């Protein structure tokens, strides 16, 4: 089982920036994708951004142009640089990691709160 530890959440003002980090450990198998989901109160968990080991990325339409995902494959880490934050970005952000032939592993989440 992969262990994921997120950090970097917190409180920011609208228009501000935050950087989330996630480090995976506990596996010798290659991680083929990492990314971030978020869940706001009363809403379903939704994809924010994902990144594969081959370098492809995918973003939710709501965050395109404001959020950048990057990963460091050799360190099994993924980062989420968030800029121009909006109150609607307020949510718990969850990191995930995917290994081939295994289901995703999830972190415990980190709270992001954006005040207007």
ROSE-316896 format. One record per residue: residue in three letters; x, y, z of N, C-alpha, C in turn. Coordinates in steps of 0.2 Angstrom, whole numbers, plus 5000, padded with zeros to 4 digits. Layout:
N
PT  rest    nx    ny    nz   cax   cay   caz    cx    cy    cz
PT   ALA     X     Y     Z     X     Y     Z     X     Y     Z
...
This chain:
116
PT  rest    nx    ny    nz   cax   cay   caz    cx    cy    cz
PT   UNK  5004  4994  5000  5000  5000  5000  5004  5006  5000
PT   UNK  5003  5011  4996  5006  5017  4995  5004  5022  5001
PT   UNK  5009  5025  5004  5007  5030  5009  5008  5037  5006
PT   UNK  5003  5041  5007  5004  5048  5004  5003  5053  5009
PT   UNK  5007  5058  5009  5007  5064  5014  5007  5070  5011
PT   UNK  5001  5074  5012  5000  5080  5009  5002  5086  5014
PT   UNK  5004  5091  5011  5006  5097  5015  5005  5104  5011
PT   UNK  5005  5109  5014  5004  5116  5011  4998  5119  5010
PT   UNK  4992  5116  5013  4986  5119  5013  4986  5124  5018
PT   UNK  4980  5128  5019  4980  5133  5023  4975  5139  5021
PT   UNK  4975  5144  5024  4971  5150  5023  4974  5155  5018
PT   UNK  4971  5157  5013  4973  5162  5008  4967  5167  5006
PT   UNK  4969  5173  5004  4964  5178  5002  4963  5177  4995
PT   UNK  4957  5179  4993  4956  5178  4985  4961  5182  4982
PT   UNK  4963  5179  4976  4969  5182  4972  4975  5180  4974
PT   UNK  4976  5176  4980  4982  5174  4983  4984  5167  4980
PT   UNK  4990  5165  4983  4993  5158  4980  4994  5154  4986
PT   UNK  4994  5147  4984  4996  5142  4989  4999  5136  4985
PT   UNK  5004  5133  4988  5007  5127  4984  5006  5121  4989
PT   UNK  5003  5116  4986  5002  5110  4989  5007  5105  4987
PT   UNK  5010  5101  4992  5015  5095  4990  5012  5089  4993
PT   UNK  5014  5084  4989  5012  5077  4991  5018  5072  4990
PT   UNK  5020  5068  4995  5025  5063  4994  5022  5056  4995
PT   UNK  5024  5052  4991  5022  5045  4991  5028  5041  4994
PT   UNK  5026  5036  4997  5031  5031  5000  5028  5024  5001
PT   UNK  5032  5019  5002  5030  5013  5004  5029  5008  4998
PT   UNK  5032  5010  4992  5031  5005  4986  5037  5005  4982
PT   UNK  5039  4999  4979  5044  4999  4975  5042  4998  4968
PT   UNK  5035  4998  4967  5033  4998  4960  5032  5005  4957
PT   UNK  5033  5005  4951  5032  5012  4948  5025  5015  4949
PT   UNK  5025  5022  4950  5019  5025  4950  5018  5028  4944
PT   UNK  5013  5027  4941  5011  5029  4934  5008  5036  4933
PT   UNK  5004  5038  4939  5001  5044  4939  5000  5046  4946
PT   UNK  5000  5053  4946  4998  5056  4953  4994  5062  4951
PT   UNK  4990  5064  4956  4986  5070  4955  4983  5072  4961
PT   UNK  4978  5077  4960  4974  5080  4965  4967  5080  4964
PT   UNK  4963  5078  4969  4956  5079  4969  4954  5084  4974
PT   UNK  4948  5087  4974  4946  5091  4980  4938  5090  4981
PT   UNK  4936  5091  4987  4929  5090  4989  4927  5096  4994
PT   UNK  4923  5100  4991  4920  5105  4995  4914  5103  4999
PT   UNK  4912  5106  5005  4907  5104  5009  4900  5103  5005
PT   UNK  4897  5097  5005  4891  5096  5002  4891  5094  4995
PT   UNK  4898  5094  4992  4899  5092  4985  4903  5086  4984
PT   UNK  4902  5083  4978  4906  5077  4977  4913  5079  4976
PT   UNK  4917  5074  4977  4925  5074  4975  4925  5075  4968
PT   UNK  4930  5080  4966  4931  5081  4959  4938  5082  4957
PT   UNK  4940  5080  4951  4947  5080  4949  4949  5087  4948
PT   UNK  4955  5089  4951  4958  5096  4950  4963  5095  4944
PT   UNK  4968  5091  4945  4973  5090  4940  4977  5083  4941
PT   UNK  4979  5081  4936  4983  5074  4936  4989  5075  4931
PT   UNK  4994  5071  4933  5000  5070  4929  5002  5063  4929
PT   UNK  5004  5061  4923  5007  5054  4922  5014  5054  4922
PT   UNK  5017  5048  4922  5024  5047  4922  5027  5049  4915
PT   UNK  5023  5049  4910  5025  5050  4903  5025  5058  4902
PT   UNK  5022  5062  4907  5022  5069  4906  5016  5072  4904
PT   UNK  5011  5068  4903  5004  5072  4901  5001  5074  4907
PT   UNK  4997  5080  4906  4994  5083  4912  4986  5084  4910
PT   UNK  4982  5084  4915  4975  5085  4914  4973  5090  4919
PT   UNK  4968  5095  4917  4966  5100  4922  4958  5100  4922
PT   UNK  4955  5101  4927  4948  5103  4927  4947  5110  4924
PT   UNK  4942  5111  4920  4941  5117  4917  4940  5123  4922
PT   UNK  4938  5122  4928  4937  5127  4933  4944  5130  4935
PT   UNK  4949  5126  4934  4956  5128  4937  4961  5130  4931
PT   UNK  4959  5128  4925  4964  5129  4920  4966  5137  4919
PT   UNK  4973  5137  4919  4976  5144  4918  4978  5147  4925
PT   UNK  4975  5144  4931  4977  5146  4937  4981  5141  4941
PT   UNK  4980  5135  4940  4983  5130  4944  4988  5126  4939
PT   UNK  4994  5124  4942  4999  5120  4938  5001  5114  4942
PT   UNK  5001  5108  4939  5003  5102  4942  5010  5101  4940
PT   UNK  5014  5098  4944  5021  5096  4942  5022  5090  4947
PT   UNK  5026  5085  4944  5028  5080  4948  5036  5078  4947
PT   UNK  5038  5075  4952  5045  5073  4951  5045  5065  4952
PT   UNK  5045  5062  4946  5044  5055  4946  5049  5051  4951
PT   UNK  5056  5053  4950  5061  5049  4954  5060  5050  4962
PT   UNK  5056  5055  4964  5055  5056  4971  5048  5054  4973
PT   UNK  5044  5052  4968  5037  5050  4969  5033  5056  4973
PT   UNK  5034  5062  4970  5031  5068  4973  5027  5072  4968
PT   UNK  5022  5075  4970  5018  5079  4965  5016  5086  4969
PT   UNK  5016  5091  4965  5015  5098  4968  5009  5101  4964
PT   UNK  5006  5105  4968  5000  5109  4965  5001  5116  4966
PT   UNK  5003  5120  4961  5004  5127  4962  4997  5131  4960
PT   UNK  4994  5134  4965  4988  5137  4964  4989  5145  4965
PT   UNK  4986  5148  4960  4987  5155  4959  4980  5158  4958
PT   UNK  4979  5165  4959  4973  5168  4958  4967  5164  4961
PT   UNK  4968  5163  4967  4963  5158  4971  4957  5162  4971
PT   UNK  4951  5158  4971  4944  5160  4972  4941  5157  4978
PT   UNK  4936  5160  4981  4933  5157  4987  4930  5150  4985
PT   UNK  4928  5149  4979  4926  5143  4976  4931  5137  4976
PT   UNK  4937  5139  4977  4943  5134  4977  4943  5131  4984
PT   UNK  4939  5134  4989  4939  5131  4996  4937  5124  4996
PT   UNK  4941  5120  4999  4939  5112  4999  4945  5109  5002
PT   UNK  4944  5102  5003  4949  5098  5006  4952  5095  4999
PT   UNK  4958  5096  4999  4962  5093  4993  4965  5087  4995
PT   UNK  4964  5082  4990  4967  5075  4991  4972  5073  4986
PT   UNK  4977  5071  4988  4982  5068  4983  4981  5061  4982
PT   UNK  4982  5058  4976  4982  5051  4974  4988  5049  4970
PT   UNK  4989  5043  4971  4994  5040  4967  4992  5033  4964
PT   UNK  4994  5032  4958  4991  5026  4954  4997  5022  4952
PT   UNK  4997  5015  4953  5002  5011  4951  4998  5006  4946
PT   UNK  5002  5003  4941  4999  4999  4936  4996  4993  4939
PT   UNK  4989  4991  4937  4986  4985  4940  4984  4986  4947
PT   UNK  4984  4992  4950  4982  4993  4957  4977  4999  4957
PT   UNK  4973  4999  4961  4968  5005  4962  4972  5011  4965
PT   UNK  4969  5016  4965  4972  5022  4967  4973  5022  4975
PT   UNK  4979  5025  4977  4980  5026  4984  4979  5034  4986
PT   UNK  4976  5035  4992  4974  5042  4993  4977  5044  5000
PT   UNK  4979  5051  5000  4981  5054  5006  4975  5056  5010
PT   UNK  4976  5059  5016  4971  5060  5021  4968  5067  5019
PT   UNK  4971  5071  5015  4968  5077  5013  4971  5083  5017
PT   UNK  4971  5089  5013  4973  5095  5016  4968  5101  5015
PT   UNK  4967  5105  5020  4961  5110  5019  4964  5116  5016
PT   UNK  4961  5118  5011  4962  5125  5008  4956  5129  5009
PT   UNK  4957  5135  5012  4952  5140  5013  4953  5146  5010
PT   UNK  4949  5149  5005  4950  5155  5002  4945  5160  5004
PT   UNK  4947  5165  5007  4943  5171  5010  4942  5176  5004
PT   UNK  4936  5179  5004  4934  5184  4999  4936  5191  5002
